[in-house]
Amino acid sequence: MSPDRGYPVLADLAWKNELYVLVAPGTADGADELPGIRVLGLGRQLLMPTTGHGTPCAHWISAPRSSPPLLARGAQVVAQLRKLRP
């Protein structure tokens, strides 16, 4: 998952020191079983900066693009995270 590919990745630098990878709803099955992963599903909100770079609190590592691919494939993100598990 390279930021060069245009998948939206947001860093919360001020509050939680977390990264958020945006994927299509319902495509990240099994992600919540991985340690250190928090899935924000239906009914959850994530405030995102509207500027291209972000704010001091939240910064786009890779800002969303208007042309595809807009979202990373959830299953692919989960598979890569499983490879990183100790």
C-alpha positions as CSV (number, residue, x, y, z in Angstrom):
1,M,0.0,0.0,0.0
2,S,2.1,2.9,-1.2
3,P,0.9,6.5,-0.7
4,D,2.1,7.1,-4.3
5,R,-0.9,5.1,-5.6
6,G,-3.3,7.7,-4.2
7,Y,-5.1,5.6,-1.6
8,P,-6.3,8.0,1.1
9,V,-4.2,7.7,4.3
10,L,-4.8,10.1,7.2
11,A,-2.5,10.5,10.2
12,D,-3.9,11.7,13.6
13,L,-0.7,13.3,15.0
14,A,-2.1,15.3,17.9
15,W,-4.6,13.0,19.7
16,K,-3.9,9.3,19.1
17,N,-0.8,9.0,16.9
18,E,-2.7,6.7,14.6
19,L,-3.0,6.1,10.8
20,Y,-6.4,5.7,9.1
21,V,-6.6,3.9,5.8
22,L,-9.9,4.4,4.0
23,V,-11.4,1.3,2.5
24,A,-14.8,0.6,1.0
25,P,-17.4,-0.3,3.6
26,G,-17.7,-4.1,4.3
27,T,-14.3,-5.0,2.7
28,A,-12.1,-5.3,5.7
29,D,-13.4,-8.6,7.2
30,G,-11.0,-9.8,9.8
31,A,-9.2,-6.5,10.4
32,D,-10.7,-6.1,13.9
33,E,-9.1,-9.5,14.9
34,L,-5.6,-8.0,14.4
35,P,-3.8,-6.5,17.4
36,G,-3.5,-2.7,17.2
37,I,-6.2,-2.4,14.6
38,R,-9.4,-0.5,15.2
39,V,-12.2,-0.7,12.6
40,L,-14.5,2.3,12.2
41,G,-17.7,0.8,10.7
42,L,-21.3,1.9,10.2
43,G,-22.4,4.5,12.7
44,R,-18.9,5.8,13.4
45,Q,-17.5,9.1,12.3
46,L,-14.0,10.3,11.4
47,L,-13.4,14.0,11.0
48,M,-11.0,14.7,8.1
49,P,-9.3,17.8,6.9
50,T,-10.8,19.4,3.8
51,T,-7.5,20.9,2.7
52,G,-5.0,19.0,0.5
53,H,-2.4,18.8,3.3
54,G,-4.4,18.8,6.5
55,T,-4.1,20.6,9.8
56,P,-1.6,20.4,12.8
57,C,-3.9,17.7,14.3
58,A,-4.6,15.6,11.3
59,H,-2.4,15.4,8.2
60,W,-3.0,13.6,4.9
61,I,-0.1,11.2,4.2
62,S,-1.8,10.5,0.9
63,A,-4.8,12.7,0.1
64,P,-7.8,11.3,-1.7
65,R,-7.8,11.8,-5.5
66,S,-10.8,12.6,-7.6
67,S,-9.9,9.8,-10.1
68,P,-9.9,6.0,-9.3
69,P,-8.7,4.3,-7.2
70,L,-10.3,6.3,-4.5
71,L,-10.2,3.6,-1.7
72,A,-7.8,0.8,-0.9
73,R,-9.1,-2.7,-1.1
74,G,-9.9,-3.7,2.4
75,A,-9.0,-7.4,1.9
76,Q,-5.6,-6.4,0.6
77,V,-4.9,-4.1,3.5
78,V,-5.9,-6.9,6.0
79,A,-3.6,-9.4,4.1
80,Q,-0.7,-7.0,4.3
81,L,-1.3,-6.4,8.0
82,R,-1.4,-10.1,8.7
83,K,2.1,-10.4,7.1
84,L,3.4,-7.8,9.5
85,R,2.2,-9.6,12.6
86,P,5.0,-11.0,14.7
